[in-house]
Each structure stands twice: as C-alpha cells, then as structure tokens.
Amino acid sequence: MQSRPLVGVIACRRMVEGHPSHMVTDKYLSALREYGLEPVILPVWEDLDASAAGALLDRLDGLVLTGSYTNVLPARYGAERAPENTREDVDRDAAAMAWMPLALERAMPLLGICRGFQEFNVAFGGTLYQAVQNVPGKLDHREPEGEKEQQYAPVHSIDIHPGGRLAELFAAPQAEVNSLHQQGVDQLGKGLRVEATAPDGLVEAISVADARSFTLAVQWHPEWKPREHPLYDAIFRGFAAACGEKMAAAA
Ligand SMILES: N[C@@H](CCC(=O)NCCCC(=O)O)C(=O)O
C-alpha cells in the first residue's frame, strides 16, 4: 500500500466541553486528504522542548500553519495590544515560532494560511496591523455576516506578483479570494518575498526568499472547497507535490 506524505497541522488551544483541548477544524484536514496527503494534528504547548520538536518534524513531510480566530500576541512584534485585539493563543504562538525555523532547516514544505500567514511574517521579524479596517486607505478585510458559504466566498481580487512561487503555481496575473481577517501584514519580515497584494496594497501572500523547499503563506483560505477555485487548487497541488518529493527523498 503506497503510503501518503505525512503532514503536520498545527492545532489551536480551545476549550471543548469545558476541557482545554488542541483543535483543528476539519476543512484543513479534509483538503490535505483530498490532495493525497495524510494530515497529523500537532498539539501545542507554550513550554515545548525544541529538541523534541526537531525530532517530531524529522518524521514529517510537510507542515501547515492554519487559520484561527485568535491572534499572534502583539508583544511578539513589539506592539501594544489594540482594543480590537481580544483573542490570543500563547501555546500556538510558541509552537509556530519554534517550528518554522526548524522546518526551514529541514527544507520541509511549509504552507501558512491566514493566522499562519501572519505567523510567518512575525517569525521573520515583521509586524502586523491589528485592525486593518482602521488603517487609512485599507479595505475592511473581515468576513461578512452570514452563513459560512457566504463568509468564505471570494470578495476581492489579488494581484499575483510575477517571478515568485505563486506565479509559478498559477499563471493568471489576478484572482478572486475570500477574506476573513482583521489583522494583516504591516512591516514585511526580513527575507520574505511578497507574492500577492490586495487592491488596497495589503500583502496577501508571501514566501521565504531563499528557502530550499516549497514555502508559501496566504492571507485567504484556500482550504475552502479548493477543487472549485483554480487558484486554491493550484496551491494544494503544489504543496502536495512538494510533500511527495520530501517523502521520496527521505525514502
Ligand atoms: N485572527 C487573525 C487571523 C484570521 C484567521 O485565521 N481566520 C480564520 C477563521 C477560522 C478558520 O477558517 O480557520 C485575524 O483576525 O487576522
């Protein structure tokens, strides 16, 4: 039986039925399975052991940093908390910031989505807007009221920057994406490449400029029905191919 690439998916700490839990919503996991990958939920603790984390990543063929309704702690990028910033997950922060350099050292394919995109930027020394809607000249990037189908529907275009990873995956210069975020990239982290921008200039996709493997982080949600959106489909195809190559190289 042909094994499938093992892809770690970072969890979020949430209370479930009154118990502290480690949680990933199904759409991330189902999207990975849809593209021939085997998702493994990775629990997160603030007091993680870096050497154990390295040993864990050695057994994986890729890593996904998912979205979350919580935010990266502003202190991690030297900011005061804005009044609009009401939710945090320090365990998730600690794991994401520890795992990213370890994954890059191992040339592991890395995919960041929404909060995961923001974690990329902070991990590389960048900063975040905490309430993009209050930034002069910026759009309101928060999800509309309504059912999930409406909230995850495409709402604005992105300009895909030529010559990067995203342009390599998807030939068209523009696409429509969904938008479910209040935070966004302010100062770009050092060593990151801008892969796409929104009509208001907000950075919407980044990659690690000198990465030895597939690295891509996007502010939108490509895990939402990827087969129905050619850009989302291209992202998962590219990530899955990279994870397959990683698995083959380790064989
Ligand atoms: N909290 C951050 C990031 C937004 C985000 O990741 N939303 C995800 C919604 C739930 C999901 O689809 O996983 C911000 O507000 O910018």
The ligand as a Tripos MOL2 file, in Angstrom:
@<TRIPOS>MOLECULE
LIG
   16    15     1     0     0
SMALL
NO_CHARGES

@<TRIPOS>ATOM
      1 N1         -7.2280   36.0610   13.7670 N.3       1 LIG1
      2 C1         -6.4780   36.5790   12.6450 C.3       1 LIG1
      3 C2         -6.4040   35.5350   11.5480 C.3       1 LIG1
      4 C3         -7.7510   35.2720   10.9360 C.3       1 LIG1
      5 C4         -7.9870   33.8130   10.6520 C.2       1 LIG1
      6 O1         -7.0900   32.9800   10.6380 O.2       1 LIG1
      7 N2         -9.2590   33.4720   10.4640 N.am      1 LIG1
      8 C5         -9.6250   32.0840   10.4190 C.3       1 LIG1
      9 C6        -11.0900   31.8740   10.6570 C.3       1 LIG1
     10 C7        -11.3550   30.4500   11.0690 C.3       1 LIG1
     11 C8        -10.7910   29.4440   10.0400 C.2       1 LIG1
     12 O2        -11.2420   29.4350    8.8800 O.co2     1 LIG1
     13 O3         -9.8790   28.6860   10.4000 O.co2     1 LIG1
     14 C9         -7.1010   37.8480   12.0870 C.2       1 LIG1
     15 O4         -8.2190   38.1900   12.5130 O.co2     1 LIG1
     16 O5         -6.4750   38.4700   11.2110 O.co2     1 LIG1
@<TRIPOS>BOND
     1     1     2 1
     2     2     3 1
     3     2    14 1
     4     3     4 1
     5     4     5 1
     6     5     6 2
     7     5     7 1
     8     7     8 1
     9     8     9 1
    10     9    10 1
    11    10    11 1
    12    11    12 2
    13    11    13 1
    14    14    15 2
    15    14    16 1
@<TRIPOS>SUBSTRUCTURE
     1 LIG1         1 GROUP 0 **** ****
